[in-house]
């Protein structure tokens, strides 16, 4: 049954890419014209720095203070980001979709060209995995609201830079959120091994 669901998901994604190509390129072309490239550059960089830095800093602080609950939170958040990036990069090379500025060279002005395939967005997956896992771990409005706004900003930045289609960003967001929720259950098993 899982194989059938996976096959249907891959088929849906593949067919949606074909049907949504005009919407995808038109949307990214419009967003790429908006002159907020400095903000986008900062948000884009934060889409990798924060998902790695936050759980690492939490883990180091927890080890120094010998705070096992905080260390468990750091492991949960860190493994969520790792899972999201692993799934994303596996799909990137399975689909091998060209970046929008490569496929439509005259339509877009890429801000930071990249070498890896486009689909799905790794920065967005990392951002949403961090935002969602933080929100699950610390369900307070002052954690949820800023992290959600930041993660959406990272997705926007990737389109504004001309390096991702909206479908790349939406799929990256879904992967990040999905990994955060799935990892709640995976980490129960992992905590038994790591923390006995």
N, C-alpha and C positions, 0 to 999 in steps of 0.2 A: 504494500500500500504506500509506503514512504517513497519508493522508487517512482511510482505513478505520480504522486504529488510533485516530486522533484522534476520529473519530466514535463508535467503540465506547467509548472512555474517557469522552467527554462523556455518552453514553447511560447508561453504568454509574453515573457520578456522579449524574446526574439521577434515575435509578430508585432508587438507594440512598438518596437524600434522601427520596423519597416513603415508602419502606418503613421507614426508620429514624427517622422523625419522633418517634414515641413514645419510643424509646430516647434520642434526642437531647435532647428536652425534659426527660425524667425525670432524666437524668444531670446536665445543667446546673443543673436546679432543686436537686438534692441538693448539688452542689458549691457553688452560690451561697449555700447556708445556712451553710456552714462559716465561722466567724468568724476569718478570717485576711486580712481585706480590706486591712490596712495592708501586710502582706508582698506581697500580690497587686498593690497599687498600685505598689510599688517594682519588682517583677519586670516588670510590664507596661511601665513607663517604660523600664526597661533593655532591653526588647525592641526599642526603636528607637534609643536612645542608643548602646549598645555596637556594634550592627552598622554604624552610621555612624562612630562614634568610633574603633574599633579599627583598621580599615584606613586611616583618615585619619591617625591618629597614627603608624602604621607608615610610611606614605608620606612624611610630613613628616620623620620621623627619618631615613629612608633618603635623602632628598634632602639633608638637612643633612650627613650622614656620607658621602654619595656611595657608598652601599651598594646596588649594582645588584641582587644576589640578593634583598635585603629589599624593594626597590622592586617587583620582579616578584611577590613574595609578596603585597605590599599591593595591587597591581593585581588579582591573581587573587581575593583575598578581597573586595575592594571591588566588582569587577564581578559576582561571584557574588551578593552582596547586592542589587545593582541589578537583576540579572536576575530574582531571586526576587520582588522587590517589583513589577517590571514584569508578570510573569506573574500574580501574585496580584491586582493591581489590574485587570488586563484581565479576569480571571475574575469578580471582584467585580461589575463592572458588566455583564458578560454574563449572569450568573445573577440578580443583583439580589435576593438573598435578604434578607428582613427579619431584623433582630437578634432574638434570643430574647425580650428584654424588650419589644420592640415587638409581636411576634406574640402573646405570652402576658403581657399587662401585669399581671395579678393574681398570677402565679406567681413572678416574679423581682423582686429588688431590684437594679437596675443601679447599679454603683458609679461608673463614669465613662461615661455615655451617649455614643454616637458617632453621627455622621451617615452614614457610608458603609455600603454593604451588608455583610452578615455573611460570606458564603461566598466564598473561604476566608479564614483568619486571616492578615493581613499581618504582625502582630507575630511570630506563630509561624514564618511562612515566613522572616522576616529572622533570627530567632534560630537556627533550624536551618541556614540557609545559612551563618551565621557559624560556628556550632559545627562543622559538617561540613567547611567549607573550612579552618578552623584545624586540625582533626584530620587532614585529608589533608596539609596543609602541614607540620605538626609532629606526626608520629605517635608521641607519647609518652603514657603513661598519665596523666601529670599535666596534659596538655592535653585529652585525650579525655574523661576522667571528669568534671572540673568543667564543661566546656563542654556535655556531654550533659545533666548534671543541671540546669544553668542553662536550657538550651533547653526541657527538659520543664517546668521551673518556669514559664517564660513561658507555655507552652500552658495549664498549669493555672490560672495567674493570669487568663487571658482568660476562662476558664469561671467562675472564682470571682467575677469582676466582673459576670457575667451578660451579657456582650456577645458571646459566641460559643458555638455548639453544639460538642460533641465532634467531629462530622464536619468542621466548619470548621477546627478545630485539627489534626486528623489530616491533612487535605488540605494545610494550610499547611506542616506538617512534611514531608510527601512532596515538596512543591514545593521547599522549602529544600534538602533532601538531594539531590534530583534535579538542581537547578541547580548545586550544588557539584560533583557528579560530571561533569555535562555540560561545565561550565566548565573542567575540566582540559584537555579537547581544544580548546575554543574559545580558551583562553588561549595554547595553543601557536602558533596563527595570530596572535593579538594580539601576542604577544611578538616575533614576527618583524617586525611593523610598528613597534612602539614601541621595541624595543631593537636591531634589526637584527643 
